[in-house]
Structures are given as C-alpha cells and as structure tokens.
Amino acid sequence: KMDDDDDDIPQLSSHTLAALQEFYLEQQQREGMKTSQGFNQYCIGSIEEDWQLSQFWYSDETASYLAKEAVLAAGKGGRIACVSAPSVYQKLKKQDGEDFSVCILEYDRRFSVYGEEFIFYDYNHPLDLPENLLPHSFDIVIADPPYLSEECLQKTAETIKYLTKGKILLCTGAVMEEQATKYLGVKMCKFIPKHSRNLANEFRCYVNYASGLD
C-alpha cells in the first residue's frame, strides 16, 4: 500500500516548521511593504542584512540616536560620512529639512540605489576612494568596521583619518577598546548601541570629542 511508504518521508519537527513559516511570513510582509505606496527606501530593513558580509543593523532607536548625534556634531551645513554604517545613513536621510549633507561608503553594492551619495568602499583598500572625495572634507565620520579584528580596524582608521576634519564616532566591539584608542585616539562612551538582532559580542561607541553620548 502507498500508506506504508509514508513513514519513509522525512518530517520537519514542529519547531523547525514554525520557524520556517515565520520566515516566509516575514518575507511576505517585507515584499508587501516594498510594493505598497508608503514604502520608504530609507527605512532600516529596506535592504536586508547579509550575514555573510557581517551586516547587523542597529535598532531603530540606536540609529536615530546616532543620527541625531552626528547632526549636532557636524553643525549647520555640516558634511557627514557614514563608513560601513548604512542604518545611520538611512536615519539621516529621513530627517527632512535638516541642514547637512551625507554620503555612505559601503562594500555592499545594493546600497547603490542611493545614487551619487553611495561610494563603493573596501576596507582592504582604505585610500582607494574617488578623486572628488577630498581629504579632511567631512565634519564628522561615523564608522562601523565590519569585523572585530585589528587589521580591519587599522585599515578603516586610515579611511576615517583621511576623510574627517577631526571628529570621529566609531562603533565597534568593547574588545576593540585598546586598538580604537591606539589607531584613532577615541574613548569609549557611556551610550550602549543596540542592534535589531542580539549580537554575541558587547558593542560600544567611541568618540574623540565632547559628545552627547555620555
């Protein structure tokens, strides 16, 4: 009988099945958002995290807080560079009417949807930047190196120092405190950034100026 063969068909556990259904539901909701008239390309999550690229977006509250800090630090008519920190860039772009300009330096070419403000960036080649990106032309640089390694931080630091007029806001792991001070002269803030998904490593912010993050 055919019924006898049913036992040989692998069955998903109820937990796995529930997780799979939740994933598909989230996917459908995201697709629904994208097709709705109200979709905003600057919403956090409009471009999904790619874990293979070590991408973890900030929580909405953290991204807003860091964006607000960047605007204050940049000053009126200020220029802000977001290095590997796309969720802060997205929050900044949602602040209509604010007097500042911003660009995003990012390895993930999906962010090229942001047009001329997108600059392809590979930390392995820290100074391989467009000619029109002049040295010391940004009032503040916000950076979130993709990997918790000294090499990644050291190379990203070269980019940061090239771009900034002086102010630096670095987001990286607490374990990188010594290296952050060594390469960028920044100190850990009291403010603790959160991510939309929990990270295994403790994450912190570092600055080299009197900020609102303490």
N, C-alpha and C positions, 0 to 999 in steps of 0.2 A: 504494500500500500504506500501511497505517497506520504501519508501522515507519518509513517515510520522514519522518513528521512528528515523530518523537521528538527530532530534532536541534534543533527549534524551541522545545522546552520548556526554560526556564531552569533550570540545575542549580546547586545550592549547592556552594560549594567545600568540600573535606573539613574545612578549618579551621573554617569557619562552621557546618557541620553538627555538628561535635564540640562547639563552644561552645554551640550550641542544645540539644543532647542533655544537656550538663552542666547547663544552666539548668533544663531540665524535671526532671532528676533531683533537683536541689537543692530545687525546688518541691515535688516529691512527698515528699521527706524531711521538709520543713517541715510539710507538711499532715499527714503521718503522725505527727509529733511532737505536733501540736495535737490530734489525735484520740486519742492514747494517754493512758492514765490518768496517766502520770507527767508530763504537760505542766505546766510552771510558767509562769504569765503574767508572772513577774518575771525570767525568763531573758532575757539580752541576745539580741536577734534574734527574740523572740516577736512583736514588732512590727517589720516590716521597714523598712530605711532608705528614705526617699523623697528621691531626689537633687534633685528639683525644689524641695524645701524645704531644700536644703543640709544634709541629715542624713547624718552619718557616725558610726557607733557606735564607742566605744572598744573596744580589745581587752579580753578578759576579765580579763587581768592588770592592765591600767591601771585599769579600772573598779573592781576590787577594792582596788587601792592607794589610789585617790582616796576611795573609800567609807570605808576604814579611817582615812585622814587626817581626814575630815570628822567621824567619830565621836569621835576623840581631841580634835579642836579644839572640838567642841560641848560636850564634858564630859557628866557624868552628868545624865540628864534633859534633855539639850540639844535644841534645835529646829534642824533643818537645812532649808534651802530649796534646791532644785535648779532653776535657771533655764536652760531650754533644754539641760539635761544629763540626759536620761532614762536613759541607761545607768548613770549613777552612782546615780540613784534606784532603779533595778531591783536593783542590787547591795545597796544599803542595806536594801531590803525583804526580801532573802534572809537577812539577819543576824538570825535568830530570837533572842529573849531579850535583845537589846541594849536598854539604857535610853535611848532617844531617840525623837523623832518627826520625821517628814519629810513634805514636800509637794513637788509638781512643778508648776512654772509652764511651760506649753508651748503653742505655737501649734497643733500637730497634735492635732486632737480625737480621734484614735484612742486617745490616752492617757487619755481619759475613762473607760476600763474600770477605772481605778484609783479610781473613786468620788470621795469627798469630798476626797481628797488631791490630786486634779487641779484645777488652776486655769488656765483659758484665759488665755493671755498673748500679746500682740502688742507687740513691742518698739517699734513705731511710736507706741504709746500707753503709754509706760512707767509711768505712775501710774494707769492705768485698771484698778484692782485691786478685789477685793471689800472691802466695808466691814469684814468680820471679819479681814482681813489687816492687822493693826495695824502701825504704823511701829516699826522697831527691835525686832522681836519674834523674830528668829532669831539664834541664837548664831553661826552661820556660813552664808554664802551661797556656793554653788558655781554658777558661771555659765559658759556656753559660747556666746557670741553666734553666731548662725547665719552671719553674713557678716563677712568681713575688710574692713570699711570703718569709717572714723572715725565716721560717722553712727550706724551700728549699735552700735558700742561706747559712744559717748557716751550714747545713749538707754538702752541696757541698764544702763549705770552709774547712771543715775537710779533705776532699779528696785532695783539692788543696794544703793545707799546708803539707800534708803527702808526696805528690809527688814532689813538687818543691824544687830546691836548693835555691830559693829565688825569682825569677822573676815570676810575675803573670800578666796576661792580662785577665780581666773579662769583659764580655759583658752582660749587663742586663738593665733593665728599669731605666730611670732617677729617678723614685720614690724610687729606692733602694739605692740611694747615701749614705745616713746616715748608713744603715746597711752594705754596702760594705766597708766603712771606718772602721766600728766597728769590723767586723769579719776578714777582710783581710788587713787593712791598705792601701787600694788603693785610688787613687784620680781620679776624672773624667778628661778625655782628651777632647781636642777640636774636634778631629775627630768624626764625627757622622756616625755610621754604617747604611747602608740601607738594606732593605730586598727585595726579589723578589716580594713579595706582601706587600702592605702597612699594617702596624700594627697600632692598635688604640693607643698603648702606646708609648711615646717617648723613644727611645732606645739610650744607650750610652756605651762608652768604659771606662774602669778604669784600671790604672796600678800602680805599686809600684816602678817603676824605670824610669830613663830618657829615654823616648821612642821617636819614630818618629811620634807619633800620635798627637803631639801638633804642 
